[in-house]
Amino acid sequence: MKTIYEKYAKLLTTYCLQVSKGDKVFVKSTYLAEPLLQELLKEIYLAGGHPFLDIEIQEQNKLFLDHAAQHQLEFVNPFMEQIMETFDCYLVVRAPFNLKDGQNVDAEKRKVASAARRPMMKTYMARTGTYELRRSLCQFPTQASAQEAGMSLSEYQDFVFGACNLNYDDPIAEWQKLSNTQQSIVDHLNTCKKVHYKGNGIDISFSTEGRIWINSDGKTNMPSGEVYTAPVEDSVNGIVRFSHPSIYMGTEVEDIRLEVKNGEIIKWDAKRGKEFLDKIFDIPGARHFGEAAVGTNFNIQQFTKNILFDEKIGGTIHMAIGQSYHQCGGKNNSSIHWDMIADMTNGGEIFADGEKVYENGRFTI
């Protein structure tokens, strides 16, 4: 395990964040990830960086939302503001104690806290959009995540390590191979102006004119394996059904179906969880799409109820309601960014400027 965490830390520090001398590196996690955090500190120091750790305790966010008064909900941590404004690298190592502890908190209090942090998130999106702030999100396997995925802890460890190419002698070389493959895809898509997704319950199109498709090759998420863009906000039209369950803020919604007209989601339904959707679509910016993407990581072939992995499943598409990625040219602003996933392996097609570029889960270009 030490060898795996050594490789993991090296991959995150050298390939994902590209830490160099003098960089201020913020690392957020829980104490469950200590074996990886120890290796990360070593690698950051070896690279000449200055690591800053933010370690959560159990139910920290739940305690805040359950007991904070109005003025506390509206308070924005000045240290976090400074990190967003001045740091060079931002790493979140997910290592959850309990994935359900946020389900029963007051939705209105959550909304107040989210609104208060909107300016700080705007800074974060702007700086990560220009890569002034280099960011990454990764997973440390814990029992809670393993149970959510329906696996034993050892099975889940194997899953996480495999998805990140850590079983190879040189994980960085494997990510560079994927990067090269995906670059040819985004190069082609960036010459096109209109994209059309078709599949089971899916018939939706959007313009990408003036927008940029990005090669997500592991430098901003680990694991990665996707190509993505921000559709022109008022150009999205059609219907889309997300066949995989969608989880946001600890709440699972099943079989989401959306109808979109001139960029705005005008109707929505779900087999389970529609009431939660009703609340989400009251949030400013949530009724427009901030992202359209295609998952390409074929080391991930099972749904684990973890969006970091699930949106990368080879043979899927996903679209996110809410906040756009500025690096793609997106303009939609929102306090949320919720990825919703659909399988494309059984008859799914993607057309770019009328040309079929994708069929049954794989690009054909």
C-alpha positions, 0 to 999 in steps of 0.5 A: 500500500505504501508503494501505491500511495507513493505513486499516487502522491507523485502523480498528484504532485507532479502530473496533476498540480505540477507543483514547483518551487515556492508554490502555495498548495492547499490540501483539503481532506479528512484524517482518514486519508493520512497515509496518502497525505503523508506521502503528499506532504513529502512530494510537495516538499521535494518539489519545493512547495509550501503545503497547507492542510485543512483536515475535517472531523466527522459531521463537521458540515452537518454540525455547521448547518444544524446549529449555525445562526443566520449571521454564521451561515452568511459568514465567509471564512477570510482564510478561504478567501485568501486561498482562493485569491492567492494560492497556486494549487488547490487539492481536495482528497475525498475521504468521507466518513459518512456519505449520508450525513447531509441528507436531513439538513435544512435546505434553506440554511444550505441555500443561505450558506451557498449564496454567501460563498457565491463571490468566493466561488466566482473567484475560484472558477475564474482562477481555475478557468485560466489555470492561475489556480491549478486544482485537482480532486481525487479519492482516498478509498474509505469504508463509506465510499466502498459501501456506497459503491456496493463493494468491500473496502479491498475491492473499492481500493482496487477500483480506485487504483485501477481507475487512476492507472496506479497499477502501472509502473509509470502511471504518468506515462499512461495518462500521457497516452490518454491525453494524446488520444483525446487531443485528436478528438477535441481538435476535431470537435473544436472545428465544429459549431453544432453538436447533437446527442441521440440515444434512448430518451435523448434527442438534444442539440446545442451550439458550441460556436465560440466555445472550446472543447477541453481534453480532461486528461487527469490534470484537473481531476484524478481519475479523469478521462473525458472531453467537455465543453460549455454549450452556448447558453440559449442554444440547447434544445430537445429532450434528455434522459439521464439513465444513471442515478444522479446524486447531489448534496447527498440526495439521489435522484433516479431517471431524470428527464428534462425538456429544454427550450432555447437553453432553459429547462422548462419541464422536469421529471424523475422516477424518484426524487422530483421534489428535490429537483423542484428545489434545485431548479429554484436556484439561480442559474440552475435551469441552464446547462454549464457543461456537456461532456463525453466519458472516455475512461474504460477502466471505469465500467461500473456505477459507484454513486461517486460523480468523480468516477461515474462521469468518466465511465467509458461509453457515457455522456453527461451534462451539468446544470448550473455553473459553466466552466470559464475555460470553455468560454461558458457564461452561465453562473450558479452556486451549483454544478450538477453532472447528470449521466446517460449511457450511450453504449446501446445505440447512442450517437453523437453528431458534430456539424451533421457528421457522426463522430460517435457510436455505441459508446465510442468515438469514431474519429 
